[in-house]
């Protein structure tokens, strides 16, 4: 009887954790450890697989296979900072391994090192790893070095690849589609209808639609809605579960429902659905809500924005026609439980706490520079950052190290991980002034911060994605919180920090102020969107 057979007898099934760890202890060949680690990954046992790959690199520090496998395990565990060292070793051992450069780029992007990520993605493309075109297309609006022209070019490249591989051709539309009619069928496509807090602007519009003029169809890649969200839908509205459907199937369903105007709400947050629009299942295709830049796809007829996010001089960087609504292209209504507004903590702490609950990948080196300058100019202040990525120790250590290199004492920083949404919002009780990120602003983060009574410090950037907070704040009557540049951003944060009385007054008055502003005037926004739909429909049908 072999040693492995005896172990199996002692510890039960061969795939039990105890058996696998005992087996690992007996292995003394790096490549065997890697092969076993890959099997474990396929069996959805990443924790034990990680130990196999760690054993592999301990046996052979030059095992490209081992370092790559360990890096992948760490990425899947969202330990992006820890994975960086693994992929640096991979490309040092094999500089011509394209997927090594691609995964290093992914980890760099997730840790906020966007421009270095872009360099890695481009190196992978030089090595003919075209899969990385999607990574670039998704992330490029947030690369500090990218211009509007760069965004257009990179998204065009990926769109061309998708079109070539999909082989889609416009479907023959049903009789009556594309003709003038009294009641238009509007189809909204999203994988995120269930994300009530994120989809506030969408649900506000759906709730306010005039059902005499519009019938609403939701095409959802999520199977269910909560009872509260289902209650928003009118009797004649339709909910279509498209989860598990191929793109052509979805296109045919949309065509068969005789949708007149199809509105994509996903943008690059759910790239797998982009190919569906190539089938042109409706006379008009519009992008709204989650775009932040051109789609790069010629099948989109229009993109909805406003004068703030898409000035006239930037229209050349879009392949869609640009249509605008008054004020902001985003409004919101909070219809779910949120914490009450609290007093600014500086009143009891005796010092100001700056903070941000924005996603980690948006916290670039430029952001850390600005935040460090703010802390330096306000020596008694603190900084609180909370996001899902900071739930991992390696990511927190990486973030701390960046601030410490700027001379910021780690005792002035509070780095916190994820929580359920209500508790997450309660974090604002511990923050006096919210700081926006750039070039990739907050959207939901900005609306949630101001609803909790905080000022959000932002500045006027050079592209749509860096003016999202500006459009929200201006529509909220808070344009004074939008600086002209980074220098003004730092100066504004400092000025607010030195006025605790102003912070208290803002908290007391904020919700009432917002409810009277355009950013919460969902009824007027719905009328503006409906007018826009009718105008482009009339233009199309003549």
N, C-alpha and C positions, 0 to 999 in steps of 0.2 A: 504493500500500500504506500502511495506517495505521501510526501509531507503535506501537500495541498489536500489530498483526500482525507488525511487524518484531521486536518484543521476543519474541513467541512463537517466531519463527524462530530467534532467537539463543539462547533459553534452554529450548527444548523445549516441553513441554505447557503449556497455558495455566494449569493449576492447580499448576504447580511453584512452590516457594517463591521462587526467584529472580525468576520472571516476576511473581508477585503483588507482590513488594516494589518491583520496577521500575515496575509499574503504579501502585502507591500514590504513588510519588514524582511522578507526572505529574498526580495528581488535585488540584484546587484548589477543590472544592465540598464543604462539610461533609456535606450530605445524601447525596450520592453515596457518600462514604466510609462513611456509616452503612449504606446499603443493601448495599454490597459487604461490609461487616463482618458483616451478618446472614447473607449467603450463605455466607460462610466458616464461620460458626458452624454452619450446617446441614451443612456439609461436614466438620465435626469438625476444624477448623483454628483453635482458639481463640488460639494464640500469634500468628498473623498477623492474625486478626480484631482482637485487642487493639491492634495497631499502626494499623489502619484507624480504630478509634474514637478512639485518641489523636490521630491526624491530624485527625479531625473536630472535636474540641474545641479543637485548636490553631488551626484555621481559623475557628471560631465558638465562643467561650466561652459563648454562650447557647444552644447546641444541646442541647435536652432529650434528643433522640434519641441524640446522641453520648454524653452523660454516662450515660444509662440503659444503653446498650450496653456501655460500658466497665465500669460497675458490675456488670453481669451476668457479663462475662468474669472479673472479679476474684472474684466469688462462686464461680463454677465452679472457679476455681483455688484456692479456699479462702483467698484473701487478703482476709479479711473486714474487717480494719482499714483496708486501702487502699480498699475499696469504700465505706466510710462517707462520705468526702468526695464521692464521685460522687453518691450518693443524696441527700445534703444539698443538693447543687446542683440535682438533679432537682426536689425538692419546693419549692425556692425559686423555680425558674423556672415550675413548674406545680403550685401547692399543691393542686389538685383532681385530681391524677393518683393514683388509689388504689393502683395497683401500685407507684408510687414509694414511698409510705408503707409498703406491705407489705414491699418489699425492704430498705428502711432498717431496718425492724423485724427482719428476718431477720439482717442484719449486726450490729445491736446485740445481739441475743440471742447470736449466736455469739461475740461478744467479751465476754460476761459482763454486759452492760448490760441486764439482763432487764426491769426496770421501765420503762426508756425504750422498750424494744422493745414492751412491752404498750401503751404510749401510741400508738405508731405503728400497731400492729395495730387498735386501737380507732378511730383516725382512718380507716384503710382501710375498716373496717366502716361508719362514718358515711357514707362515700362509696359504699356499697352493693357493696363488694368482698367478697362472702361466702366466697370461697375461703380467706380468711385465718382463718376459723373453725377450720380444722384446725391451723394454726400455733399458735393460742392454746390449743386443746385439748391439743396435744402438750406445750407448754412451761409451761402455767400452774402446775403444782405447784412449779416452781422459781422463780416470780416472788416476790421478797421481800415485796412488798406484798399478795400474794394471801392470802386466808384459806381455810379448808376449805370454807366456803360458796361462795366465788368459784370454787374448783376444780370443785365440783359443778355450779354454774350454767353455767360455760363449756363443760364437757364435755357437759352436757345439750343445749346449743345445737347443738354440732356433731353429736351423735348424732341429733337431730331432723332436721337437714339431710340426713344420710346416709340415714336411714330414708325420708324423703320422696322422695329421688332414686332409691333402690334399688328401691322398690316390692315389697319381699320379703314373702312370707307363709309361715308355718310349713309345712314339708313334711309330707306324710302319712308317718308312720313305718312301718317294717316290722312285720309281726306278730311279737310277742315283745319288741320294744323297749319298755321301760318296765315289764316284768314281773320278778318276783322270780326269781333264778337263782343257781346255785352259783358261776359264773365270770363276772365283769363284764368287759366290753370297755371299756378306757380309751383314749381318743384324745387325743394331745397334738399341738397345732398350733404350729408355729414356722417362722420364716424363718432361724433361727440355730443349728440343731442342729450345724452344722459348727464353730461357734465354741467349741471345747472348753474354753478357759479361762473364757470368760464363762458357759457353760452348766454349769459344775461342779455346782451344786445339782440341776439337772435330770438329768444323767447319773448322779449318785449315787443318785437315786430310782429311775430306770429300772433300774439294775443290781441294786437291792435288792428290787424288786417280787416278791411271792409269786405265782409263775406258776400255782399251784393255784387261786388265787382271782381272778387278774387276767390278762387277755390285753392286751398293749400294742400299740397302733397309733401310729406316728409319721406325721404329715401334714406334709411338709416342702416349703418353697418353695426349697429348695436341692437340686440333683439328686443329689449324692453325699455319702457319709460316708467318712471314713478307715477303713482296716481295723481300727484299734484301737477306733473307735466301733461299727463293725458287729459286732465281737466281743462287745460288751455285750448285744446283742439276743439273746433266747432263740429257740429253734427255731420256736415258734408265734407269735412277735411278727411284726408286719408293718410294712414301711416303704413309704410311699406318696409318690411324687414328684408334688407338685401345682404345681410351677413352670410358669407359663404357663397355668394353669387359671383360668377366670373363677370368681367367687364362687359362683354357682349350681352350676357344675360340681363344685366342691369340696364344697358342701353335699350334693349328690346322692350323691357318692362316699362321704361319711361316713355318710349315711343307709343306703346300700346295704351298707356294711360292718357295719351294725347296731351302731353304737357306742352304748354306754349312757351313759357320762359323757364329755363333751368338755371338754378343759382347754386354755384359751388361754394360751400362754407368751409371746406377743408383746407384749401390751399396746400402748402407744402408740409402741413402737419400730418397728412395722410397720403403720401405719394402714390400708393398702389391704385387709387381710384382715378388718377389723372388719365390713364389710357381710355377710360370709358367715354370721356368727352370727345375723343377722336371719332367716335361713331356718329356724332351730331344727332342725338336722338330727339332734339327739340329745335324749333326754328331759331331760338335765341339762347345763347349761353352767356351767363354773366358771372363774374367773380365778385364776392363781397365778404366782408367780415374778417377773414383770416388770411389775407393776401400779403400785405407789406411790401410788395414789389410786383413786377410783371410775372405772369405765369410762364412766359416763354412759348406758349402753345397758340398757334394760329386759329385753333378751333374756338377759342374764346372771343366773343364779339365785343364785350364791354367789361370794364372794371369800375367798380363804384368806389369813389374816394371823396375828398373835399379839397378846398383851396389850400389848406394847410399841408396835408400829406402829399399832394400831387400838384405843385404849382404848374402853371401853363408851360413854363420853360423846360419842364422835365418830361413832358409827354412824349418826346422823341425816344425815351428809354423804355417805352411800353409797346408791346405788339398788339395790345387791345385798344379800342377806342375808350377814352376816359370820360366818364359821366360823374357829376358831382352833386351832392346834396348840400343844402345850407348848413352852416355850423359844422358839426362833426359827423363823420360817417359812422360813428359809434354813439349809441345812447345806452343807458342801462336802467333797470329797475330791480331792486333787491326784494325778492318775494320769499326768501328762505331765512331760517334763523341765523342771526349774527349777534355778536356781543354788543352790549350797550357801549356808547362812547364814554371813555374814562377821562379823568383829568390828566394833563401831561405829567409824566413821571418826574420831570425836572423840579416840580414844585416840592416834592417830598425828598428826592434824591440829593438835591443841591448841585447837580451837574446835568448837562444835556446829553441825551443818548440819541445819536443818529442811528438809522437802521435801514435795512432792505430785506425784503422777503422774495427777491427776484431769483430766477433760476440761475444755477451756478455757471452755466456756459455763457451767460451774458456778462459775467463779471470779468472783463478783460483786464489786461495790464494797464490800459489807459484809465479804467475805472478805479483800479487799486491806487494808481498815482493820485488821482483826484481825491479819493476818500482819505488817503494818507495825508495829503496837504490840508484837508479840512480838519483832521484830528490834530495835526501839528499847530494849526492856527488857533485851535480851541483846546488848549492843553489839559483842561479838566474833563473833557468830554469822553464819551464811550461810543463804541460802535457795535451794534447787534446785527448779525446776518443769520438768516434762517432759510433753509431750502432742503429739498430731499437729499441732495448730494452730500450735505454735511452730516448726514446720519452715519457716514462711514468715517472711521478714525483716520484713515490715510488721507482722505480728502480734507478733513479738518486740519491735519498737520501741514498739508501742502499750502492751504490758505493762510494759516498762521505764519508760515515761513516767509510768504510773500510780503506780508505787512511788516514783519520783523526786519526784513532787509531794507525797508523804508524808514527804519528807526522807531517803529511803533511798538510799545511794550505790549506783550501778549495779555497782560492783566486788563488792558483797556478794551479787549475784544471778547465778545460772546458769540460763539458759533454754535448754532442749534440745528438739529435735524428735523425730519418730517413729523407731522401730527395730523389728527383728523382736522377737517376744515374749520370747525368752530374754534378748537383750541389754537389752530394756526393763526386765525384772525385775532385771538386774544393776545398774541405776541405784540400787537400794536399798543397794548396797554403799557408796554415797557419801552416804547420808542416815542421820542418827542418829534423828530423830523425824519421823514422818509427820503431816501436818496435814490434817484432813478439811475439806471445803467445806460451805457451808450457804447457803440452806436446802436445796439439793439435795446430799445426801451421796453419798459413794462407796458402792458395793456390792462389785463385783468388785475395785475398787481397795483397799478396806479388807481384804478377805480375802487379797489378794496381799501387802499390806504386812505383815500380822501373820504370814503364813506365812514371810516372809523375816526374821522376828524383830523387827520394829520395833513400838514402841508407836504407836498411832494416836490422836491427840487429837481428841475429838469432844464434842458437847454435845447435851442433850435438847431437841429442837426442838418446833415447834408443829403438825406434820403428819407423815404417814407418811414422806414423802420426806426429811424432816429427822430421822428416827429410825431410818433403815436401819442406819447404823453402830452406833447404840446397841443394836439388837437383836442384831447380830452379836457385838459386844464383850461384852455381858452373857452371851450363850450361851457365849462363849469363856472365861468366868470372868475377864474383864478389865473389869468394870463400873467399876473405879476410874478408867478412862480416859475416862469419860463425865461431863462437867461439867454443871452445872445450867443455865448460861447462857454468853453470850459472855465475860463478865468472868471466870468460872471457867475457861473454855477457855484464855484467855490466861495465867491464873495457873498452870494445870496444865502448859502447855507450858514455862513458865519453870522450874517446880519440877523437871520431868524433865530439863531441860537442865543443871541444877546437880548432877545425880547420875550422872556417867559410869559409876560402878561399877554402879549399878542398870541402866543401859542394857546394859552388858556381860552381866550376869546374865540379863536378859530374853532377849537373843539366844541365849544358850547353852541356855536352858530352854524357849524358846517352842514349838517344834514338838512336843516331848514333852507339854507342857502342853495344847496344842490337841487333840492326838489323844485325850486323856483327857476332853475337855470335850464338852458337848452340841453345839457348833457343828460338830464332826467326827463325831458319832455318827449316821452316815447310816442305819444299820440301825434304830435306834429311831425316827428321823424317818420312814423308810418305813412302819413299823408305824403311826405316828400318822396319816400321810396315808391309809393304807389304811382305818384305822378311820373317819376322817372321810368317805371315799368311801362306805363301807358305811352309815354313819349317815345321810347325806343321801339315799342310795339307798332305804334303808328308809323314811325319812320321806316320800319321793316315791311309792313303790309301796304304802305302807301295810302 
